[in-house]
């Protein structure tokens, strides 16, 4: 486990709790929104990643 893993988890939990991405950016103290989006991609992207992973495991 690395410190960035904890930051990523915190960002994810904030996002799934309904916090908007700009507030997450400030909470994680990122100067650039792009940095936050690397930690916390939009939920639709996460759903796609999980779906692809599940399809890969089954195929």
N, C-alpha and C positions, 0 to 999 in steps of 0.2 A: 504494500500500500504506500502510495506517495502522497505528499501534500496536495498535489493537483487533483488527485482522485477525490479527495474530500471536497475541494472547491467545485468540481464538476457535479458531485452528488448534491451539494448545497444548492447550486444553480438549478439543477433539475427539480429538486423539491420545491424551490421557490416558484418555478415555472408551473409545475403541476398544481401548486396551491393557488394559482391565479394571478401571481405577480407579473406585471408587464416587463418586457425585456429591458427597457431603459432603467427601471428600478433595480432590476437584477444587476445590470451593468454598474450602477452606483454602489450597490451592496458589495459586489466583488471588487470594487475599486479599479475597474478597467477604464482607461482613458478613451479607448476606441471601442465602439460597438461591435466591430468585426471580431475583436478578441472574445467578447462575451458570446457571440454567435458560434465561435469554435467550441466553447465550453458547453453551451446550451443551444443546440440547433433547434429550429422550430419543431413543435411536436409532430407535425405531419412528416417531417424528415425522420424523426425517431421511429415513428410507426412503420415507415417504409424500410428502414434499416432492419428492424426486428422481423418484419415480414420476409425480407430477403434472406435473413439468417435462418429462419424457420424453413423456408423453401430449400435452402442449400443443405440443411441437415437431413431433410426427408428425401432429397433427390440424389 
